[in-house]
Amino acid sequence: MSSVPDAIEPLPRETPGRRLSSFLHRHPGLRLSLLLSGPVGWLVIAYLGSLAVLLVAAFWRLDPFTSQVVHEYGFNNFRVLWENDVYRNITLRTVGIAAAVTVTDAVLAFPIAYYMAKVATPRTRNLLVVAILMPLWASYLVKVYAWRIILQENGILNWALDPLGLSGPGFGNVATWLVFSYLWLPFMILPLYAGLERIPDSLLEASSDLGGRAGRTFRRIVLPLAFPALVAGSIFTFSLTLGDYITPQIVSSTQFIGNVVYINVGVANNLPFAAAFATVPVAIMIVYLLAARRAGAFENL
């Protein structure tokens, strides 16, 4: 007895959605462009657009009689920044503190990150990661005011140093450097830890087998391979210090770039000059990134 063949199911009807899916499947470049269009569009509008507005506003001027912003373009704001010794000193002070904070955090973070990546057991490593991340969960203002209590004249630091005949730095540039170094240290440790963890242990063992001492291995193998991670951490510490104005206001009486920008926006109502001064950290970071790229920091990222 012959069997009856199964009925052939009809092909599903091609809908506009299926046609679009097939078209995108055949054009992966277009599919990727559509996926990235939203985030890239938001980046262009929110970030690059705001920078463009900032740059344009820097060329405006403030009418001295009416205190109104005049939309006439000129270089008067930048001329004042260049010719006035006060603003030059503020810029140099800000850059100097930012560089000192970056170097300090690098020196402190390297041994911690190396221990986490190459020496610590997995359990100890996890505990250290949590310990490094925990300060980031606390409020920024709480941490800064805690340091203010520590550094004040009758604070715990002077109490601990008094039996030795010493005293703390008080409020000033040294206090600002200390607080910034504490605040941004996790941002240096984590990139360094990630970079050092990617270094194969076989390279360190090969250096030891060839007679390389610890210092030579560090200079010739560890430091060059960890250099991109070191630059990544320094971008955080350097840029965050350049733009901060709260910490100097709480633990110091000196002014930084952020303080001048804040005063001109909120008090003096001089938006063009504030915009001009705000472009200084942006220009400094652009020069810093170009120098890091020339040094080869981004080749292995």
Secondary structure as UniProt FT lines:
FT   HELIX           16..26
FT   HELIX           28..42
FT   HELIX           43..48
FT   HELIX           49..57
FT   TURN            58..59
FT   STRAND          61..62
FT   TURN            64..66
FT   STRAND          69..70
FT   HELIX           76..83
FT   HELIX           85..114
FT   HELIX           115..119
FT   HELIX           122..137
FT   HELIX           140..151
FT   TURN            153..154
FT   HELIX           156..161
FT   HELIX           162..164
FT   HELIX           173..197
FT   HELIX           201..209
FT   TURN            210..211
FT   HELIX           214..217
FT   HELIX           218..222
FT   HELIX           223..243
FT   HELIX           246..251
FT   HELIX           257..266
FT   HELIX           271..294
FT   TURN            295..300
//
